[in-house]
Amino acid sequence: MALALGCFAAGIVVGIVLPKTFAAERRLETPQEDAQFLADKYGLSAEQYHRLVMVFEEYHRVDLNILRSANPSELHDDIRAERLLNSRKADQRVRFVLDEKQRALYDRDESILRPGASGSAGKQENR
């Protein structure tokens, strides 16, 4: 069950690295759109936007490489776990780009989708 929930969360992040409440059935496809969505939502600066584009480019590149390297018979637990780890890393990087106030809003919004997960992965990036 936990793995299924993790896979679900990774799927959402593939779309835009945000909770479903923000996505509202909309799946963004490019790093620029992903970054713009966050920029609009949290009032990010141009510098923050450009940093997020790089975060999302890396996330999408790694995720695609994970999927390309898998055999169809492997698209189960190991691949899901690898994609979830990639998703968590991207979430940490997003949090790192945000300022303190934006990060608090982001964590609040994340907790709507994943209760108990708020900030758990992200607080480590400041260490």
Buried (B, 14 or more C-beta within 10 A) or exposed (E): EEEEEBBBBBBBBBBBBBBBEBBEEEEBEEBBBBBBBBBEBBEBEEEBBBBBBEBBBBBBEBBEEBEEEBEEEEEEEEBBBBBBBBBBBBBBBBBEBBEEEBBEEBBEBBBEBBEEBBBBBBEEBEE
